[in-house]
């Protein structure tokens, strides 16, 4: 998603920020630091723009995921169709699973969510490999996590009058749990992780879990309250 050239540009600007005191000094001038504040402000503005660009590019992927989930909306023609086909698929998987041990069984229902979580983890690792500045990376992770929560909360709020389909609930719970854990491992603070937006999403998914349970549906990803403790990319999904 992010071209390598952009990471090089970010590193150049970060290096310039570290050396701004040396770059902007005019030893023979009456005011040797005359341009330092202007250059420093210019560098900060450039870094802010680059960070915004990164977050916007990353968020287009989540936007695609949420658009895909919107096809399952209750009351829509596509929602009825996709829910019907997914129910058939789930029954087929359960039939196959009955022939295997628990370790060999497939875990259906969150393929889209797992794909997105993998994308998040791979790109965070890529940023850490290409950009050594921890402060910049922490700011990116903070903003990216908050943007994730805002977009998911908006998705839920737009459907406040309708219940979510089971597939939507499973995917959102999976994303929330694993994204929370991923950003926690990469230094995002607890106050940021457990924001009001996160709490709103969690309360909504609690209701959807309860509704699914009453209807007899199987929420294959586990409860939103169950912590995701895997340190490897998809250990609990593969295992």
C-alpha positions as CSV (number, residue, x, y, z in Angstrom):
1,X,0.0,0.0,0.0
2,X,2.8,2.4,0.9
3,X,5.6,2.9,-1.7
4,X,9.1,2.5,-0.5
5,X,10.0,5.9,-1.8
6,X,7.7,7.5,0.7
7,X,9.5,5.8,3.6
8,X,12.8,7.1,2.2
9,X,11.4,10.6,2.1
10,X,10.1,10.3,5.7
11,X,13.6,9.2,6.8
12,X,15.2,12.1,5.1
13,X,12.8,14.6,6.7
14,X,13.3,12.9,10.1
15,X,17.1,13.1,9.7
16,X,16.8,16.8,8.8
17,X,14.7,17.3,12.0
18,X,17.5,15.8,14.1
19,X,20.1,18.0,12.4
20,X,18.1,21.3,12.2
21,X,20.3,23.0,14.8
22,X,23.4,22.4,12.6
23,X,21.7,23.0,9.3
24,X,20.2,26.4,10.2
25,X,23.0,28.1,12.1
26,X,24.6,31.2,10.5
27,X,27.7,31.7,12.6
28,X,28.5,35.1,11.1
29,X,25.0,36.6,11.3
30,X,23.8,38.9,14.0
31,X,21.1,36.3,14.8
32,X,22.7,32.9,14.0
33,X,19.3,31.1,14.7
34,X,17.2,33.4,12.6
35,X,15.8,30.7,10.3
36,X,15.7,27.8,12.8
37,X,12.1,28.2,13.9
38,X,10.8,28.6,10.4
39,X,12.7,25.5,9.1
40,X,11.6,23.5,12.2
41,X,8.0,24.5,11.6
42,X,8.3,23.5,7.9
43,X,9.7,20.1,8.8
44,X,7.0,19.4,11.4
45,X,4.4,20.3,8.8
46,X,6.0,18.0,6.2
47,X,6.0,15.1,8.7
48,X,2.4,15.8,9.7
49,X,1.3,15.7,6.0
50,X,3.3,12.4,5.4
51,X,1.6,10.9,8.5
52,X,-1.8,11.9,7.3
53,X,-1.1,10.4,3.9
54,X,0.0,7.1,5.5
55,X,-3.2,6.9,7.6
56,X,-5.4,7.8,4.7
57,X,-3.9,5.1,2.5
58,X,-4.2,2.5,5.3
59,X,-7.8,3.5,6.0
60,X,-8.9,2.9,2.4
61,X,-8.3,-0.8,3.1
62,X,-10.6,-0.8,6.1
63,X,-13.1,1.2,4.1
64,X,-13.1,-1.6,1.6
65,X,-13.7,-4.2,4.3
66,X,-16.6,-2.2,5.8
67,X,-18.1,-1.8,2.3
68,X,-17.9,-5.5,1.8
69,X,-19.6,-6.1,5.2
70,X,-22.4,-3.6,4.3
71,X,-23.6,-6.0,1.7
72,X,-24.9,-8.2,4.5
73,X,-27.1,-5.4,5.9
74,X,-30.4,-6.6,7.3
75,X,-33.3,-5.9,5.0
76,X,-31.2,-5.4,1.8
77,X,-31.5,-7.8,-1.1
78,X,-27.8,-8.5,-1.1
79,X,-27.9,-9.0,2.6
80,X,-30.5,-11.8,2.3
81,X,-28.6,-13.4,-0.5
82,X,-25.1,-13.3,1.2
83,X,-26.5,-14.4,4.5
84,X,-28.2,-17.4,2.8
85,X,-25.1,-18.5,1.0
86,X,-23.0,-18.1,4.1
87,X,-25.4,-20.2,6.1
88,X,-25.1,-23.0,3.5
89,X,-21.3,-22.6,3.6
90,X,-21.2,-22.8,7.4
91,X,-23.3,-25.9,7.4
92,X,-21.0,-27.5,4.9
93,X,-17.9,-26.6,6.9
94,X,-19.6,-28.0,10.1
95,X,-20.4,-31.3,8.2
96,X,-16.7,-31.6,7.2
97,X,-15.5,-30.7,10.7
98,X,-17.5,-33.5,12.2
99,X,-15.1,-35.9,10.4
100,X,-12.0,-34.4,12.0
101,X,-10.5,-33.7,15.4
102,X,-10.7,-30.3,17.0
103,X,-7.1,-29.5,15.9
104,X,-7.9,-30.2,12.3
105,X,-11.2,-28.3,12.1
106,X,-11.7,-25.2,10.0
107,X,-12.9,-22.0,11.7
108,X,-15.3,-20.3,9.3
109,X,-16.9,-16.9,9.5
110,X,-14.1,-14.4,9.8
111,X,-12.1,-14.7,6.6
112,X,-12.5,-11.0,5.6
113,X,-11.5,-9.9,9.1
114,X,-8.4,-12.1,9.2
115,X,-7.3,-10.8,5.9
116,X,-7.5,-7.2,7.2
117,X,-5.8,-8.0,10.5
118,X,-3.0,-9.7,8.5
119,X,-2.7,-6.5,6.4
120,X,-2.4,-4.3,9.6
121,X,0.3,-6.5,11.1
122,X,2.3,-6.8,8.0
123,X,2.3,-3.1,7.4
124,X,3.2,-2.2,10.9
125,X,6.2,-4.6,10.7
126,X,7.1,-3.1,7.3
127,X,7.1,0.4,8.8
128,X,9.3,-0.7,11.7
129,X,11.8,-2.2,9.2
130,X,11.9,0.9,7.0
131,X,11.6,3.8,9.5
132,X,13.7,3.6,12.6
133,X,12.3,6.7,14.4
134,X,10.2,5.3,17.3
135,X,8.4,8.6,18.0
136,X,7.1,8.9,14.5
137,X,6.0,5.3,14.4
138,X,4.2,5.7,17.8
139,X,2.3,8.7,16.4
140,X,1.4,6.7,13.2
141,X,0.1,3.7,15.3
142,X,-1.9,6.0,17.6
143,X,-3.6,7.8,14.7
144,X,-4.1,4.6,12.7
145,X,-5.7,2.8,15.7
146,X,-8.0,5.8,16.4
147,X,-9.0,6.0,12.8
148,X,-9.9,2.3,12.8
149,X,-12.1,2.7,15.8
150,X,-13.8,5.8,14.4
151,X,-14.6,4.1,11.1
152,X,-16.0,1.0,12.8
153,X,-18.0,3.1,15.3
154,X,-19.5,5.0,12.3
155,X,-20.4,1.7,10.6
156,X,-22.2,0.5,13.8
157,X,-23.9,3.9,14.3
158,X,-25.2,4.0,10.8
159,X,-27.0,0.7,11.6
160,X,-28.3,1.7,15.0
161,X,-31.9,0.9,14.0
162,X,-31.0,-2.5,12.6
163,X,-29.3,-5.5,14.1
164,X,-26.1,-6.7,12.5
165,X,-26.0,-10.0,10.7
166,X,-24.0,-12.8,12.4
167,X,-21.2,-12.6,9.8
168,X,-20.9,-8.8,10.4
169,X,-20.7,-9.4,14.1
170,X,-18.1,-12.1,13.8
171,X,-15.9,-10.0,11.5
172,X,-16.2,-6.9,13.7
173,X,-15.4,-8.7,16.9
174,X,-12.4,-10.4,15.3
175,X,-11.1,-7.1,13.9
176,X,-11.6,-5.3,17.2
177,X,-9.9,-7.9,19.3
178,X,-6.9,-8.5,17.1
179,X,-6.4,-4.9,16.1
180,X,-6.5,-3.9,19.8
181,X,-3.9,-6.6,20.6
182,X,-1.7,-5.7,17.7
183,X,-1.5,-2.0,18.5
184,X,-1.1,-2.7,22.2
185,X,2.0,-4.8,21.3
186,X,3.3,-1.9,19.3
187,X,3.2,0.6,22.1
188,X,-0.2,2.3,21.9
189,X,-1.1,3.4,25.4
190,X,-4.1,1.9,27.3
191,X,-5.9,5.3,27.5
192,X,-5.9,5.5,23.7
193,X,-6.8,1.8,23.3
194,X,-9.8,2.0,25.7
195,X,-11.2,5.2,24.4
196,X,-14.9,6.2,24.5
197,X,-15.2,5.2,20.9
198,X,-13.8,1.7,21.7
199,X,-16.3,1.4,24.6
200,X,-19.2,2.4,22.3
201,X,-18.2,-0.3,19.8
202,X,-17.8,-2.9,22.5
203,X,-21.2,-2.2,24.0
204,X,-22.9,-2.5,20.6
205,X,-21.1,-5.8,19.9
206,X,-22.2,-7.1,23.3
207,X,-25.8,-6.6,22.2
208,X,-25.2,-8.2,18.9
209,X,-23.6,-11.2,20.6
210,X,-26.6,-11.6,22.9
211,X,-29.0,-11.3,19.9
212,X,-27.0,-14.0,18.0
213,X,-27.0,-16.3,21.1
214,X,-30.8,-15.9,21.5
215,X,-31.3,-16.8,17.8
216,X,-29.1,-19.8,18.2
217,X,-26.4,-18.6,15.9
218,X,-22.8,-19.6,16.5
219,X,-20.4,-16.7,17.0
220,X,-17.2,-18.6,16.0
221,X,-14.7,-15.9,17.0
222,X,-15.6,-16.0,20.7
223,X,-16.8,-13.1,22.9
224,X,-15.7,-9.5,22.6
225,X,-14.6,-9.8,26.2
226,X,-12.1,-12.6,25.5
227,X,-8.7,-11.2,25.2
228,X,-6.7,-12.0,22.0
229,X,-3.4,-13.1,23.4
230,X,-1.6,-14.5,20.3
231,X,1.7,-12.9,19.7
232,X,2.2,-14.6,16.3
233,X,0.2,-13.4,13.3
234,X,-2.6,-15.9,13.3
235,X,-1.6,-18.5,15.9
236,X,-5.1,-18.9,17.4
237,X,-6.7,-19.1,14.0
238,X,-4.4,-21.7,12.6
239,X,-4.1,-23.6,15.8
